[in-house]
Amino acid sequence: MTNVDKSYRIGLEISAGIKPVNFIDWGLNLTISSNKIRNFVEYSTDYVTSEYLSKNLGLVDIAYSLQ
């Protein structure tokens, strides 16, 4: 885990409900989202050669964010 400089979460959520009779209640929910990290660079260490490595992954999803 690491902190990142440039990330965003953008989305839309719509909820609706209807109660046609006293004992029936229907609810609907729609969620659309985009959760990304811009220009992500992964850093690691190769312990065999003691090299410090970096890999530019570009635009990636934020972990544990539903899409």
Backbone atoms as SQL, in Angstrom:
CREATE TABLE atoms (id INTEGER PRIMARY KEY, chain TEXT, resi INTEGER, resn TEXT, atom TEXT, x REAL, y REAL, z REAL);
INSERT INTO atoms VALUES
  (1, 'A', 1, 'MET', 'N', 0.833, -1.175, 0.000),
  (2, 'A', 1, 'MET', 'CA', 0.000, 0.000, 0.000),
  (3, 'A', 1, 'MET', 'C', 0.879, 1.239, 0.000),
  (4, 'A', 2, 'THR', 'N', 0.378, 2.265, -0.651),
  (5, 'A', 2, 'THR', 'CA', 1.116, 3.517, -0.732),
  (6, 'A', 2, 'THR', 'C', 0.152, 4.661, -1.013),
  (7, 'A', 3, 'ASN', 'N', 0.547, 5.854, -0.681),
  (8, 'A', 3, 'ASN', 'CA', -0.223, 7.039, -1.041),
  (9, 'A', 3, 'ASN', 'C', 0.123, 7.430, -2.465),
  (10, 'A', 4, 'VAL', 'N', -0.831, 8.029, -3.160),
  (11, 'A', 4, 'VAL', 'CA', -0.607, 8.461, -4.537),
  (12, 'A', 4, 'VAL', 'C', -0.964, 9.932, -4.673),
  (13, 'A', 5, 'ASP', 'N', -0.327, 10.587, -5.649),
  (14, 'A', 5, 'ASP', 'CA', -0.567, 12.014, -5.871),
  (15, 'A', 5, 'ASP', 'C', -1.865, 12.284, -6.622),
  (16, 'A', 6, 'LYS', 'N', -2.121, 11.541, -7.677),
  (17, 'A', 6, 'LYS', 'CA', -3.246, 11.847, -8.555),
  (18, 'A', 6, 'LYS', 'C', -4.181, 10.649, -8.684),
  (19, 'A', 7, 'SER', 'N', -5.346, 10.773, -8.060),
  (20, 'A', 7, 'SER', 'CA', -6.371, 9.743, -8.190),
  (21, 'A', 7, 'SER', 'C', -7.732, 10.430, -8.218),
  (22, 'A', 8, 'TYR', 'N', -8.739, 9.687, -8.677),
  (23, 'A', 8, 'TYR', 'CA', -10.079, 10.258, -8.675),
  (24, 'A', 8, 'TYR', 'C', -11.128, 9.165, -8.527),
  (25, 'A', 9, 'ARG', 'N', -12.242, 9.572, -7.974),
  (26, 'A', 9, 'ARG', 'CA', -13.435, 8.731, -7.871),
  (27, 'A', 9, 'ARG', 'C', -14.581, 9.576, -8.383),
  (28, 'A', 10, 'ILE', 'N', -15.266, 9.085, -9.393),
  (29, 'A', 10, 'ILE', 'CA', -16.392, 9.821, -9.956),
  (30, 'A', 10, 'ILE', 'C', -17.510, 8.819, -10.202),
  (31, 'A', 11, 'GLY', 'N', -18.752, 9.245, -9.929),
  (32, 'A', 11, 'GLY', 'CA', -19.834, 8.306, -10.125),
  (33, 'A', 11, 'GLY', 'C', -21.206, 8.930, -10.052),
  (34, 'A', 12, 'LEU', 'N', -22.182, 8.086, -10.262),
  (35, 'A', 12, 'LEU', 'CA', -23.577, 8.480, -10.256),
  (36, 'A', 12, 'LEU', 'C', -24.359, 7.387, -9.530),
  (37, 'A', 13, 'GLU', 'N', -25.262, 7.798, -8.645),
  (38, 'A', 13, 'GLU', 'CA', -26.101, 6.838, -7.945),
  (39, 'A', 13, 'GLU', 'C', -27.540, 7.302, -8.036),
  (40, 'A', 14, 'ILE', 'N', -28.420, 6.388, -8.439),
  (41, 'A', 14, 'ILE', 'CA', -29.839, 6.687, -8.587),
  (42, 'A', 14, 'ILE', 'C', -30.626, 5.670, -7.769),
  (43, 'A', 15, 'SER', 'N', -31.549, 6.165, -6.958),
  (44, 'A', 15, 'SER', 'CA', -32.417, 5.298, -6.155),
  (45, 'A', 15, 'SER', 'C', -33.870, 5.629, -6.452),
  (46, 'A', 16, 'ALA', 'N', -34.705, 4.607, -6.463),
  (47, 'A', 16, 'ALA', 'CA', -36.141, 4.800, -6.679),
  (48, 'A', 16, 'ALA', 'C', -36.896, 3.748, -5.885),
  (49, 'A', 17, 'GLY', 'N', -38.113, 4.060, -5.539),
  (50, 'A', 17, 'GLY', 'CA', -38.938, 3.107, -4.809),
  (51, 'A', 17, 'GLY', 'C', -40.401, 3.273, -5.156),
  (52, 'A', 18, 'ILE', 'N', -41.134, 2.198, -4.956),
  (53, 'A', 18, 'ILE', 'CA', -42.576, 2.233, -5.194),
  (54, 'A', 18, 'ILE', 'C', -43.251, 1.326, -4.169),
  (55, 'A', 19, 'LYS', 'N', -44.417, 1.743, -3.724),
  (56, 'A', 19, 'LYS', 'CA', -45.196, 0.946, -2.772),
  (57, 'A', 19, 'LYS', 'C', -46.612, 0.824, -3.343),
  (58, 'A', 20, 'PRO', 'N', -46.829, -0.210, -4.204),
  (59, 'A', 20, 'PRO', 'CA', -48.119, -0.328, -4.878),
  (60, 'A', 20, 'PRO', 'C', -49.284, -0.636, -3.930),
  (61, 'A', 21, 'VAL', 'N', -49.013, -1.423, -2.909),
  (62, 'A', 21, 'VAL', 'CA', -50.020, -1.700, -1.870),
  (63, 'A', 21, 'VAL', 'C', -49.337, -1.627, -0.514),
  (64, 'A', 22, 'ASN', 'N', -50.091, -1.657, 0.529),
  (65, 'A', 22, 'ASN', 'CA', -49.584, -1.426, 1.880),
  (66, 'A', 22, 'ASN', 'C', -48.507, -2.428, 2.316),
  (67, 'A', 23, 'PHE', 'N', -48.564, -3.674, 1.848),
  (68, 'A', 23, 'PHE', 'CA', -47.624, -4.701, 2.319),
  (69, 'A', 23, 'PHE', 'C', -46.506, -5.023, 1.317),
  (70, 'A', 24, 'ILE', 'N', -46.422, -4.311, 0.185),
  (71, 'A', 24, 'ILE', 'CA', -45.346, -4.510, -0.797),
  (72, 'A', 24, 'ILE', 'C', -44.586, -3.198, -0.971),
  (73, 'A', 25, 'ASP', 'N', -43.258, -3.313, -0.875),
  (74, 'A', 25, 'ASP', 'CA', -42.391, -2.141, -1.036),
  (75, 'A', 25, 'ASP', 'C', -41.212, -2.545, -1.910),
  (76, 'A', 26, 'TRP', 'N', -41.105, -1.982, -3.102),
  (77, 'A', 26, 'TRP', 'CA', -40.006, -2.286, -4.012),
  (78, 'A', 26, 'TRP', 'C', -39.015, -1.125, -4.028),
  (79, 'A', 27, 'GLY', 'N', -37.745, -1.468, -3.982),
  (80, 'A', 27, 'GLY', 'CA', -36.700, -0.456, -4.073),
  (81, 'A', 27, 'GLY', 'C', -35.688, -0.830, -5.153),
  (82, 'A', 28, 'LEU', 'N', -35.239, 0.164, -5.894),
  (83, 'A', 28, 'LEU', 'CA', -34.257, -0.037, -6.955),
  (84, 'A', 28, 'LEU', 'C', -33.078, 0.903, -6.720),
  (85, 'A', 29, 'ASN', 'N', -31.894, 0.421, -7.049),
  (86, 'A', 29, 'ASN', 'CA', -30.698, 1.232, -6.891),
  (87, 'A', 29, 'ASN', 'C', -29.757, 0.938, -8.054),
  (88, 'A', 30, 'LEU', 'N', -29.167, 2.013, -8.641),
  (89, 'A', 30, 'LEU', 'CA', -28.210, 1.879, -9.724),
  (90, 'A', 30, 'LEU', 'C', -27.005, 2.750, -9.385),
  (91, 'A', 31, 'THR', 'N', -25.824, 2.154, -9.405),
  (92, 'A', 31, 'THR', 'CA', -24.584, 2.892, -9.133),
  (93, 'A', 31, 'THR', 'C', -23.600, 2.635, -10.268),
  (94, 'A', 32, 'ILE', 'N', -23.065, 3.718, -10.813),
  (95, 'A', 32, 'ILE', 'CA', -22.043, 3.649, -11.852),
  (96, 'A', 32, 'ILE', 'C', -20.871, 4.492, -11.367),
  (97, 'A', 33, 'SER', 'N', -19.662, 3.907, -11.355),
  (98, 'A', 33, 'SER', 'CA', -18.515, 4.675, -10.873),
  (99, 'A', 33, 'SER', 'C', -17.238, 4.308, -11.623),
  (100, 'A', 34, 'SER', 'N', -16.289, 5.244, -11.572),
  (101, 'A', 34, 'SER', 'CA', -14.959, 5.042, -12.124),
  (102, 'A', 34, 'SER', 'C', -13.966, 5.501, -11.067),
  (103, 'A', 35, 'ASN', 'N', -13.084, 4.610, -10.623),
  (104, 'A', 35, 'ASN', 'CA', -12.142, 4.881, -9.540),
  (105, 'A', 35, 'ASN', 'C', -10.737, 4.542, -10.035),
  (106, 'A', 36, 'LYS', 'N', -9.943, 5.558, -10.319),
  (107, 'A', 36, 'LYS', 'CA', -8.661, 5.351, -10.998),
  (108, 'A', 36, 'LYS', 'C', -7.520, 6.103, -10.318),
  (109, 'A', 37, 'ILE', 'N', -6.311, 5.607, -10.537),
  (110, 'A', 37, 'ILE', 'CA', -5.065, 6.284, -10.160),
  (111, 'A', 37, 'ILE', 'C', -4.375, 6.651, -11.462),
  (112, 'A', 38, 'ARG', 'N', -4.007, 7.921, -11.602),
  (113, 'A', 38, 'ARG', 'CA', -3.322, 8.380, -12.816),
  (114, 'A', 38, 'ARG', 'C', -1.820, 8.253, -12.651),
  (115, 'A', 39, 'ASN', 'N', -1.162, 7.795, -13.690),
  (116, 'A', 39, 'ASN', 'CA', 0.306, 7.731, -13.745),
  (117, 'A', 39, 'ASN', 'C', 0.919, 7.007, -12.544),
  (118, 'A', 40, 'PHE', 'N', 0.433, 5.814, -12.243),
  (119, 'A', 40, 'PHE', 'CA', 0.933, 5.065, -11.096),
  (120, 'A', 40, 'PHE', 'C', 2.284, 4.421, -11.411),
  (121, 'A', 41, 'VAL', 'N', 3.237, 4.591, -10.511),
  (122, 'A', 41, 'VAL', 'CA', 4.556, 3.979, -10.645),
  (123, 'A', 41, 'VAL', 'C', 4.744, 3.016, -9.470),
  (124, 'A', 42, 'GLU', 'N', 4.992, 1.748, -9.794),
  (125, 'A', 42, 'GLU', 'CA', 5.205, 0.714, -8.779),
  (126, 'A', 42, 'GLU', 'C', 6.703, 0.615, -8.484),
  (127, 'A', 43, 'TYR', 'N', 7.054, 0.661, -7.211),
  (128, 'A', 43, 'TYR', 'CA', 8.451, 0.547, -6.795),
  (129, 'A', 43, 'TYR', 'C', 8.651, -0.768, -6.051),
  (130, 'A', 44, 'SER', 'N', 9.785, -1.425, -6.309),
  (131, 'A', 44, 'SER', 'CA', 10.099, -2.687, -5.633),
  (132, 'A', 44, 'SER', 'C', 11.608, -2.849, -5.540),
  (133, 'A', 45, 'THR', 'N', 12.011, -3.823, -4.746),
  (134, 'A', 45, 'THR', 'CA', 13.431, -4.123, -4.579),
  (135, 'A', 45, 'THR', 'C', 13.690, -5.563, -4.993),
  (136, 'A', 46, 'ASP', 'N', 14.700, -5.771, -5.819),
  (137, 'A', 46, 'ASP', 'CA', 15.154, -7.110, -6.175),
  (138, 'A', 46, 'ASP', 'C', 16.206, -7.490, -5.130),
  (139, 'A', 47, 'TYR', 'N', 15.841, -8.378, -4.209),
  (140, 'A', 47, 'TYR', 'CA', 16.731, -8.707, -3.094),
  (141, 'A', 47, 'TYR', 'C', 17.929, -9.575, -3.508),
  (142, 'A', 48, 'VAL', 'N', 17.867, -10.171, -4.689),
  (143, 'A', 48, 'VAL', 'CA', 18.998, -10.960, -5.177),
  (144, 'A', 48, 'VAL', 'C', 20.123, -10.035, -5.640),
  (145, 'A', 49, 'THR', 'N', 19.752, -9.002, -6.408),
  (146, 'A', 49, 'THR', 'CA', 20.756, -8.088, -6.955),
  (147, 'A', 49, 'THR', 'C', 20.850, -6.772, -6.171),
  (148, 'A', 50, 'SER', 'N', 19.982, -6.587, -5.178),
  (149, 'A', 50, 'SER', 'CA', 19.901, -5.352, -4.380),
  (150, 'A', 50, 'SER', 'C', 19.586, -4.127, -5.240),
  (151, 'A', 51, 'GLU', 'N', 18.862, -4.328, -6.337),
  (152, 'A', 51, 'GLU', 'CA', 18.465, -3.226, -7.208),
  (153, 'A', 51, 'GLU', 'C', 17.118, -2.672, -6.779),
  (154, 'A', 52, 'TYR', 'N', 16.980, -1.358, -6.884),
  (155, 'A', 52, 'TYR', 'CA', 15.724, -0.676, -6.635),
  (156, 'A', 52, 'TYR', 'C', 15.041, -0.488, -7.989),
  (157, 'A', 53, 'LEU', 'N', 13.873, -1.083, -8.195),
  (158, 'A', 53, 'LEU', 'CA', 13.209, -1.113, -9.490),
  (159, 'A', 53, 'LEU', 'C', 11.962, -0.240, -9.492),
  (160, 'A', 54, 'SER', 'N', 11.621, 0.289, -10.648),
  (161, 'A', 54, 'SER', 'CA', 10.363, 1.018, -10.807),
  (162, 'A', 54, 'SER', 'C', 9.712, 0.596, -12.118),
  (163, 'A', 55, 'LYS', 'N', 8.392, 0.609, -12.116),
  (164, 'A', 55, 'LYS', 'CA', 7.636, 0.198, -13.299),
  (165, 'A', 55, 'LYS', 'C', 6.440, 1.141, -13.429),
  (166, 'A', 56, 'ASN', 'N', 6.361, 1.878, -14.547),
  (167, 'A', 56, 'ASN', 'CA', 5.257, 2.801, -14.773),
  (168, 'A', 56, 'ASN', 'C', 4.055, 2.017, -15.291),
  (169, 'A', 57, 'LEU', 'N', 2.966, 1.973, -14.508),
  (170, 'A', 57, 'LEU', 'CA', 1.773, 1.223, -14.881),
  (171, 'A', 57, 'LEU', 'C', 0.702, 2.110, -15.508),
  (172, 'A', 58, 'GLY', 'N', 0.889, 3.437, -15.478),
  (173, 'A', 58, 'GLY', 'CA', -0.071, 4.351, -16.103),
  (174, 'A', 58, 'GLY', 'C', -1.371, 4.450, -15.322),
  (175, 'A', 59, 'LEU', 'N', -2.495, 4.383, -16.019),
  (176, 'A', 59, 'LEU', 'CA', -3.823, 4.499, -15.420),
  (177, 'A', 59, 'LEU', 'C', -4.263, 3.134, -14.890),
  (178, 'A', 60, 'VAL', 'N', -4.501, 3.022, -13.575),
  (179, 'A', 60, 'VAL', 'CA', -4.887, 1.746, -12.965),
  (180, 'A', 60, 'VAL', 'C', -6.101, 1.938, -12.065),
  (181, 'A', 61, 'ASP', 'N', -6.800, 0.833, -11.780),
  (182, 'A', 61, 'ASP', 'CA', -7.942, 0.858, -10.873),
  (183, 'A', 61, 'ASP', 'C', -7.476, 1.012, -9.433),
  (184, 'A', 62, 'ILE', 'N', -8.297, 1.677, -8.616),
  (185, 'A', 62, 'ILE', 'CA', -8.024, 1.757, -7.180),
  (186, 'A', 62, 'ILE', 'C', -8.459, 0.425, -6.566),
  (187, 'A', 63, 'ALA', 'N', -7.614, -0.144, -5.714),
  (188, 'A', 63, 'ALA', 'CA', -7.909, -1.437, -5.090),
  (189, 'A', 63, 'ALA', 'C', -9.183, -1.368, -4.253),
  (190, 'A', 64, 'TYR', 'N', -9.948, -2.430, -4.269),
  (191, 'A', 64, 'TYR', 'CA', -11.190, -2.584, -3.495),
  (192, 'A', 64, 'TYR', 'C', -12.254, -1.566, -3.862),
  (193, 'A', 65, 'SER', 'N', -12.229, -1.041, -5.077),
  (194, 'A', 65, 'SER', 'CA', -13.270, -0.139, -5.566),
  (195, 'A', 65, 'SER', 'C', -14.071, -0.864, -6.622),
  (196, 'A', 66, 'LEU', 'N', -15.375, -0.915, -6.427),
  (197, 'A', 66, 'LEU', 'CA', -16.239, -1.575, -7.398),
  (198, 'A', 66, 'LEU', 'C', -16.405, -0.701, -8.620),
  (199, 'A', 67, 'GLN', 'N', -16.624, -1.349, -9.750),
  (200, 'A', 67, 'GLN', 'CA', -16.822, -0.586, -10.987),
  (201, 'A', 67, 'GLN', 'C', -18.174, -0.878, -11.553);
